[in-house]
């Protein structure tokens, strides 16, 4: 789980990962303050971190309510994409949800659809985020 002193490093990683995606680049360049990791997510132990040696390789934000867990964010250092870091974070998030007896959902951008399908998610339908059209998926 993330520590409060890692917040700035996590936000920097989130910015790099988000700007590397065509789906979000224009919106984030126009609205740079859109990238924020609320401290309450860290304090509530809702941020799972993947470490690679002495650095953070990626993180997942899992928001939980009484009925469902939502993978609210998944961010991996761009140079580590396609090396299993994201899949390991998804597995850890799903494990945590199941430990609590909850199903896992995600609202994903269209370019991430195949990734989440490989991770065992199925398409539930269309969704919309502040960044545009998206897909609701569950596992």
ROTOR-36615 format. One line per 3 residues: number of its first residue (from 0); their letters; for each residue x, y, z of N, C-alpha, C, O. Coordinates in pm, 1 decimal. Layout:
NUM = A = X Y Z X Y Z X Y Z X Y Z  ...;
end
This chain:
0 = XXX = 84.1 -118.3 0.0 0.0 0.0 0.0 88.8 124.9 0.0 201.3 124.0 49.9  35.0 229.9 -56.7 110.2 355.0 -66.9 124.3 420.8 70.2 39.4 405.6 158.1  233.5 493.7 85.0 257.8 572.3 205.4 234.7 720.2 173.3 253.5 761.5 58.8;
3 = XXX = 194.4 800.0 271.6 172.1 942.4 246.8 293.3 1013.8 186.4 276.6 1104.1 104.5  414.3 974.9 225.3 533.1 1041.9 172.0 560.7 1006.8 25.4 650.3 1065.3 -35.4  485.7 912.6 -32.2 501.9 875.0 -173.1 405.7 949.6 -265.9 412.5 933.9 -387.8;
6 = XXX = 317.3 1029.9 -209.3 212.1 1092.9 -289.9 267.6 1170.8 -408.4 219.8 1152.9 -520.5  364.9 1254.7 -387.6 420.6 1335.5 -496.5 480.6 1247.5 -605.9 460.2 1272.8 -724.6  553.9 1145.2 -566.1 613.2 1052.1 -663.1 504.6 978.4 -742.2 518.6 956.7 -862.6;
9 = XXX = 397.7 940.7 -674.5 286.7 872.2 -741.4 216.3 964.9 -840.5 181.9 923.1 -951.1  195.1 1090.2 -801.1 132.1 1185.4 -892.9 219.8 1211.2 -1015.3 168.6 1224.7 -1126.5  350.7 1217.9 -995.7 441.8 1234.8 -1110.1 432.8 1115.3 -1204.5 429.6 1132.3 -1326.4;
12 = XXX = 428.8 995.4 -1148.8 414.2 874.4 -1230.2 279.7 877.2 -1303.5 272.9 845.5 -1422.2  174.3 914.7 -1233.6 41.5 923.9 -1295.2 44.5 1021.1 -1413.4 -14.2 993.0 -1517.9  111.0 1132.9 -1398.0 121.3 1232.8 -1505.2 195.2 1174.7 -1625.3 149.2 1188.8 -1738.6;
15 = XXX = 309.3 1109.5 -1602.0 386.2 1051.3 -1713.2 305.3 944.6 -1786.4 301.6 942.1 -1909.4  240.8 857.2 -1710.5 162.9 749.3 -1771.9 42.9 804.7 -1848.2 11.9 757.5 -1957.5  -23.8 902.9 -1792.2 -142.5 959.2 -1857.1 -106.7 1035.1 -1984.1 -176.8 1024.5 -2084.8;
18 = XXX = 0.9 1110.7 -1979.9 41.5 1187.2 -2098.2 95.1 1098.3 -2209.4 101.5 1141.0 -2324.7  133.3 976.3 -2177.0 181.7 882.6 -2279.0 67.0 820.6 -2358.6 90.3 754.7 -2460.0  -56.9 841.4 -2313.3 -174.7 786.7 -2381.6 -238.0 892.2 -2471.2 -267.5 1002.8 -2426.0;
21 = XXX = -258.6 858.8 -2596.2 -326.2 950.7 -2687.9 -466.2 985.4 -2639.0 -513.8 1096.8 -2660.6  -532.4 890.2 -2573.0 -670.3 910.7 -2527.8 -684.9 1031.4 -2435.4 -789.8 1095.9 -2434.9  -582.4 1062.6 -2357.9 -593.8 1165.7 -2256.1 -503.3 1286.7 -2277.3 -522.6 1388.8 -2211.4;
24 = XXX = -407.5 1278.5 -2365.1 -304.2 1381.2 -2374.8 -361.1 1521.9 -2393.8 -325.5 1612.7 -2318.7  -448.1 1541.5 -2491.8 -500.6 1675.9 -2519.1 -573.7 1733.2 -2398.3 -553.6 1849.0 -2361.8  -657.8 1652.1 -2337.3 -734.0 1697.8 -2220.6 -640.3 1733.4 -2104.8 -660.2 1834.7 -2037.9;
27 = XXX = -539.5 1651.4 -2081.4 -448.7 1675.9 -1968.7 -357.8 1795.3 -1993.4 -322.3 1867.0 -1899.8  -320.2 1817.0 -2118.1 -239.6 1935.3 -2147.4 -321.6 2062.5 -2128.5 -267.8 2165.8 -2088.5  -451.4 2055.6 -2157.2 -539.5 2170.6 -2138.7 -579.3 2189.3 -1992.4 -612.7 2300.1 -1950.4;
30 = XXX = -575.7 2082.1 -1916.1 -621.2 2083.4 -1777.5 -520.5 2009.3 -1688.9 -551.7 1902.2 -1636.8  -399.6 2065.5 -1671.2 -294.3 1993.0 -1598.3 -329.0 1959.0 -1453.6 -272.8 1864.7 -1397.9  -419.7 2033.2 -1392.1 -457.4 2004.7 -1253.7 -550.6 1884.9 -1241.6 -588.8 1847.0 -1130.8;
33 = XXX = -587.7 1824.6 -1355.3 -676.0 1707.7 -1351.8 -606.6 1587.4 -1289.3 -672.7 1492.8 -1246.3  -475.1 1590.6 -1284.0 -400.4 1479.6 -1224.7 -376.9 1509.7 -1077.8 -300.6 1599.1 -1041.4  -444.5 1432.6 -995.3 -430.9 1447.2 -851.3 -462.0 1312.7 -787.3 -556.5 1244.4 -826.8;
36 = XXX = -383.3 1276.3 -690.2 -408.8 1156.5 -611.0 -449.6 1203.8 -471.6 -364.2 1243.5 -392.2  -579.4 1200.0 -441.4 -623.8 1249.2 -311.0 -555.4 1175.1 -195.3 -545.6 1052.4 -196.0  -509.2 1250.2 -97.9 -443.2 1191.8 18.4 -535.1 1092.6 89.8 -487.9 995.0 148.2;
39 = XXX = -666.1 1117.4 85.3 -758.3 1025.3 153.7 -751.5 885.2 94.1 -772.9 787.6 166.1  -722.5 872.3 -35.3 -708.0 738.5 -94.0 -589.2 665.5 -31.3 -596.7 545.8 -3.5  -481.2 737.5 -9.6 -362.8 677.6 52.6 -392.1 644.4 198.7 -360.9 534.9 245.5;
42 = XXX = -451.7 738.8 269.9 -481.1 717.7 411.5 -578.5 602.5 434.0 -570.3 533.7 535.8  -669.7 580.8 340.8 -767.6 471.6 353.0 -715.5 339.9 295.9 -789.6 242.2 284.8  -588.0 338.6 260.0 -522.8 218.5 206.4 -591.9 170.4 78.5 -616.6 51.1 61.1;
45 = XXX = -622.5 265.3 -10.5 -688.7 235.2 -136.9 -591.2 238.2 -254.7 -633.2 226.9 -369.9  -462.3 253.3 -227.1 -362.3 263.5 -333.4 -262.2 149.2 -319.0 -187.5 142.1 -221.3  -262.1 60.3 -417.7 -171.1 -54.4 -421.0 -51.2 -15.5 -506.4 -67.7 33.0 -618.4;
48 = XXX = 68.5 -36.4 -454.7 191.0 5.0 -523.8 270.9 -116.9 -567.6 282.9 -215.1 -494.3  325.0 -108.5 -688.5 419.2 -209.9 -738.3 557.7 -147.2 -736.6 582.9 -48.5 -805.6  647.0 -204.7 -657.6 784.6 -155.8 -649.3 874.4 -239.2 -738.6 854.5 -359.7 -754.2;
51 = XXX = 972.1 -174.4 -796.1 1073.0 -241.2 -877.1 1207.4 -195.3 -822.6 1258.0 -88.8 -858.0  1263.7 -278.1 -735.7 1387.3 -236.8 -670.1 1360.3 -118.1 -580.3 1278.8 -125.8 -488.4  1429.0 -8.0 -607.0 1417.0 110.2 -522.0 1324.2 216.1 -580.6 1325.8 330.8 -535.9;
54 = XXX = 1242.9 179.3 -680.2 1152.6 278.0 -739.4 1012.2 220.6 -754.9 992.4 99.1 -754.6  917.0 309.4 -768.3 778.3 269.2 -789.4 757.8 244.3 -938.3 785.0 331.4 -1021.0  709.7 125.0 -971.8 686.5 87.7 -1111.8 545.1 122.3 -1156.1 521.1 145.2 -1274.7;
57 = XXX = 451.8 126.3 -1062.3 313.6 156.4 -1095.8 226.4 151.3 -971.8 271.4 114.2 -863.5  100.4 189.3 -989.9 6.8 180.8 -878.4 -135.8 170.0 -929.6 -166.7 208.9 -1042.2  -221.5 116.5 -844.5 -363.8 103.2 -872.6 -441.9 167.1 -758.8 -404.6 155.7 -642.0;
60 = XXX = -550.4 234.1 -794.2 -640.3 293.4 -695.8 -768.8 211.0 -696.4 -833.6 196.3 -800.0  -804.8 157.6 -580.3 -924.6 73.9 -567.4 -1019.9 140.5 -468.6 -989.8 152.3 -349.8  -1134.9 183.6 -519.0 -1236.4 245.4 -434.8 -1340.5 139.8 -400.6 -1390.3 69.5 -488.5;
63 = XXX = -1372.8 129.4 -273.3 -1462.4 24.1 -225.1 -1582.2 86.9 -155.7 -1568.2 179.0 -75.3  -1700.9 35.0 -188.5 -1818.2 68.6 -108.3 -1877.9 -62.2 -57.1 -1812.4 -166.2 -63.7  -1998.9 -58.8 -7.2 -2058.0 -177.8 54.3 -2083.4 -291.2 -43.6 -2092.3 -406.9 -2.6;
66 = XXX = -2095.4 -260.3 -172.8 -2137.4 -361.6 -268.2 -2036.6 -393.6 -377.2 -2043.8 -500.8 -437.2  -1943.6 -304.3 -404.1 -1856.2 -323.7 -519.3 -1721.7 -255.0 -497.9 -1710.1 -158.9 -421.8  -1621.4 -306.6 -566.3 -1490.0 -242.7 -569.2 -1468.1 -192.6 -711.5 -1496.0 -263.9 -807.9;
69 = XXX = -1418.5 -70.9 -724.5 -1391.3 -15.7 -856.9 -1243.0 15.4 -870.6 -1184.4 85.1 -787.7  -1184.0 -37.5 -976.4 -1046.5 -2.9 -1010.1 -1053.1 136.2 -1071.5 -1082.7 151.7 -1190.0  -1025.4 236.4 -990.2 -1045.5 375.8 -1028.5 -927.3 433.4 -1105.1 -940.4 537.3 -1169.8;
72 = XXX = -813.7 368.2 -1098.7 -697.0 414.7 -1171.8 -589.4 308.4 -1173.8 -568.2 237.9 -1075.1  -521.8 297.6 -1286.5 -409.9 204.5 -1302.2 -302.4 278.4 -1380.0 -324.1 318.2 -1494.5  -187.0 296.7 -1318.2 -80.2 375.5 -1378.2 51.9 301.2 -1366.0 92.0 260.4 -1257.0;
75 = XXX = 118.7 284.2 -1479.3 247.6 214.9 -1484.9 345.4 304.1 -1559.9 309.0 368.6 -1658.2  470.0 307.6 -1512.8 573.1 383.5 -1584.5 571.9 341.1 -1731.2 578.9 221.6 -1760.0  563.3 435.4 -1823.9 552.9 399.7 -1965.8 662.1 305.6 -2016.0 634.7 219.6 -2099.6;
78 = XXX = 784.5 319.9 -1967.2 891.5 231.1 -2015.2 876.6 88.1 -1963.2 948.8 -1.8 -2006.4  782.6 67.2 -1870.3 757.5 -66.6 -1816.2 627.3 -127.2 -1868.0 587.5 -235.1 -1824.2  560.9 -58.7 -1960.7 438.8 -114.3 -2018.7 470.4 -246.8 -2087.0 579.8 -266.1 -2139.9;
81 = XXX = 374.5 -336.5 -2085.3 382.6 -468.3 -2149.9 488.7 -559.2 -2085.9 544.2 -647.7 -2150.9  515.1 -535.0 -1957.1 610.4 -619.5 -1885.6 546.2 -687.5 -1764.8 616.3 -745.6 -1681.9  414.2 -680.8 -1754.5 344.3 -751.9 -1648.6 313.0 -671.6 -1523.4 245.2 -721.5 -1433.6;
84 = XXX = 361.3 -547.9 -1515.9 337.4 -467.0 -1396.3 188.4 -436.4 -1381.5 131.9 -453.0 -1273.4  125.2 -392.0 -1489.7 -17.6 -359.8 -1484.5 -102.1 -480.8 -1450.0 -193.3 -471.7 -1367.8  -72.5 -594.3 -1512.2 -148.3 -717.2 -1484.9 -131.8 -759.4 -1338.9 -227.7 -804.5 -1276.3;
87 = XXX = -11.3 -745.1 -1284.7 11.4 -779.9 -1144.0 -68.1 -687.5 -1051.4 -122.5 -732.2 -950.5  -74.4 -559.8 -1085.8 -153.6 -466.4 -1005.4 -302.5 -499.4 -1013.1 -372.6 -494.2 -912.0  -351.0 -533.3 -1132.2 -491.7 -572.4 -1146.8 -519.5 -696.7 -1063.0 -620.8 -702.7 -993.2;
90 = XXX = -431.0 -795.7 -1069.0 -449.6 -917.4 -989.0 -454.7 -885.4 -839.9 -537.1 -940.8 -767.2  -367.4 -796.8 -794.7 -366.8 -758.6 -653.2 -496.4 -687.6 -615.6 -550.7 -710.3 -507.5  -546.1 -601.9 -704.3 -670.9 -529.9 -678.2 -789.1 -626.4 -672.6 -873.9 -616.4 -584.0;
93 = XXX = -794.3 -719.5 -767.3 -903.0 -818.1 -769.5 -895.9 -906.7 -645.0 -998.8 -938.3 -585.4  -775.2 -946.5 -606.0 -758.1 -1027.9 -485.1 -813.2 -953.9 -363.0 -883.5 -1012.6 -280.7  -780.9 -825.7 -352.0 -829.8 -746.7 -238.5 -982.3 -736.8 -240.9 -1046.7 -747.2 -136.5;
96 = XXX = -1040.3 -716.8 -358.8 -1186.7 -709.7 -369.4 -1249.9 -842.5 -327.8 -1347.2 -844.6 -252.3  -1195.3 -950.7 -376.4 -1251.3 -1083.1 -343.8 -1236.0 -1114.8 -195.7 -1323.2 -1178.0 -136.0  -1125.4 -1071.0 -136.6 -1104.8 -1091.0 6.9 -1218.9 -1027.2 86.0 -1256.9 -1075.3 192.8;
99 = XXX = -1272.4 -918.5 31.7 -1383.3 -848.5 96.6 -1519.7 -895.0 44.8 -1623.1 -840.2 83.0  -1519.2 -997.0 -42.7 -1643.6 -1050.8 -95.6 -1709.6 -963.1 -200.8 -1831.5 -966.9 -217.5  -1629.5 -884.0 -271.9 -1683.0 -788.7 -368.8 -1640.5 -822.2 -511.1 -1533.9 -879.4 -533.4;
102 = XXX = -1724.6 -786.0 -606.6 -1687.7 -793.3 -748.0 -1604.3 -669.9 -782.1 -1608.8 -569.8 -710.7  -1528.6 -677.5 -891.0 -1443.9 -565.9 -933.3 -1496.6 -509.6 -1064.1 -1527.7 -584.7 -1156.6  -1506.7 -376.9 -1072.0 -1541.6 -310.1 -1197.0 -1431.6 -211.5 -1233.1 -1349.9 -173.3 -1149.4;
105 = XXX = -1431.6 -171.5 -1359.6 -1340.1 -68.3 -1406.0 -1409.5 8.3 -1517.3 -1481.2 -50.3 -1598.3  -1388.3 138.6 -1521.3 -1429.4 220.5 -1634.8 -1300.4 251.9 -1708.7 -1215.9 327.3 -1660.5  -1286.9 192.3 -1827.3 -1160.1 196.2 -1900.7 -1172.4 275.6 -2029.8 -1279.4 282.9 -2090.3;
108 = XXX = -1060.8 335.0 -2070.8 -1059.2 398.2 -2202.2 -1056.8 288.7 -2308.6 -1021.9 174.0 -2280.4  -1093.6 324.6 -2428.8 -1106.3 225.4 -2536.0 -974.2 154.9 -2567.1 -974.5 37.2 -2603.2  -863.2 224.0 -2553.8 -734.7 160.6 -2585.5 -694.7 55.4 -2482.0 -606.9 -26.6 -2508.9;
111 = XXX = -757.4 56.4 -2364.3 -724.8 -41.3 -2259.6 -816.7 -163.3 -2261.5 -798.6 -254.7 -2181.0  -913.8 -166.6 -2351.1 -1013.0 -274.7 -2353.8 -947.5 -412.5 -2363.4 -980.3 -501.8 -2285.3  -856.4 -430.5 -2457.0 -792.3 -561.6 -2474.6 -710.6 -600.7 -2352.0 -709.2 -717.5 -2313.2;
114 = XXX = -642.8 -504.3 -2290.9 -566.0 -532.8 -2169.6 -657.6 -589.4 -2061.3 -627.6 -692.9 -2001.8  -769.2 -521.3 -2036.1 -859.8 -567.3 -1930.9 -925.3 -700.1 -1967.0 -951.9 -781.2 -1878.4  -951.7 -723.7 -2094.2 -1004.0 -854.5 -2134.7 -901.6 -964.2 -2105.5 -938.6 -1072.2 -2059.6;
117 = XXX = -773.8 -937.8 -2131.5 -669.3 -1035.8 -2099.0 -660.4 -1059.3 -1948.6 -618.6 -1166.4 -1904.5  -699.5 -960.2 -1870.5 -699.4 -972.1 -1724.4 -828.4 -1034.6 -1672.0 -848.4 -1041.9 -1550.7  -916.2 -1079.9 -1761.7 -1036.5 -1149.8 -1719.8 -1162.4 -1065.6 -1707.6 -1265.2 -1115.8 -1662.2;
120 = XXX = -1157.0 -939.9 -1746.7 -1274.8 -853.9 -1739.8 -1362.4 -875.3 -1862.9 -1313.5 -910.1 -1970.4  -1491.8 -854.0 -1845.5 -1585.5 -860.7 -1957.5 -1655.8 -726.1 -1971.4 -1677.1 -654.3 -1873.6  -1690.7 -694.7 -2093.4 -1755.5 -567.7 -2124.0 -1898.6 -568.2 -2072.4 -1975.1 -661.0 -2099.1;
123 = XXX = -1934.1 -463.9 -1998.3 -2070.3 -448.1 -1947.2 -2147.7 -344.5 -2027.9 -2269.8 -354.4 -2040.1  -2078.3 -245.5 -2083.1 -2146.5 -141.7 -2160.3 -2064.7 -14.7 -2168.5 -1949.3 -9.5 -2126.0  -2127.2 87.2 -2224.0 -2060.9 215.9 -2242.7 -2064.9 296.7 -2113.4 -2151.4 277.7 -2028.0;
126 = XXX = -1969.1 386.6 -2102.1 -1961.9 477.2 -1988.0 -1904.2 609.2 -2038.2 -1861.6 619.4 -2153.3  -1903.2 708.1 -1952.8 -1845.4 836.7 -1989.0 -1765.2 887.5 -1870.1 -1807.5 875.2 -1755.2  -1649.7 944.4 -1899.2 -1567.3 1006.3 -1796.1 -1545.7 1152.4 -1833.1 -1587.3 1196.6 -1940.2;
129 = XXX = -1482.2 1225.5 -1746.4 -1453.2 1365.8 -1777.3 -1360.4 1377.9 -1896.8 -1348.2 1485.2 -1955.8  -1294.1 1267.0 -1933.1 -1202.9 1268.3 -2047.0 -1268.1 1217.6 -2175.3 -1204.3 1215.8 -2280.5  -1395.2 1176.2 -2167.5 -1464.1 1131.5 -2287.6 -1525.1 993.6 -2274.3 -1540.1 942.0 -2163.6;
132 = XXX = -1560.8 933.0 -2388.8 -1625.3 801.7 -2388.2 -1534.4 694.6 -2328.1 -1412.0 700.0 -2340.4  -1597.8 597.7 -2262.9 -1522.9 489.9 -2198.0 -1608.7 363.6 -2198.7 -1719.4 361.6 -2252.6  -1555.0 259.6 -2137.9 -1621.9 129.9 -2131.0 -1629.2 84.0 -1986.4 -1531.4 95.6 -1912.6;
135 = XXX = -1744.8 31.7 -1945.1 -1756.9 -27.9 -1811.6 -1734.9 -177.2 -1826.8 -1799.6 -242.7 -1908.5  -1642.3 -230.8 -1746.6 -1607.9 -372.5 -1752.3 -1610.8 -428.9 -1610.7 -1597.0 -354.3 -1513.7  -1628.6 -559.6 -1598.5 -1632.3 -620.7 -1465.4 -1563.1 -756.2 -1466.2 -1544.0 -819.1 -1570.3;
138 = X = -1526.5 -798.0 -1346.0 -1462.9 -929.3 -1326.2 -1506.9 -983.6 -1192.2 -1466.2 -1093.2 -1153.6;
end
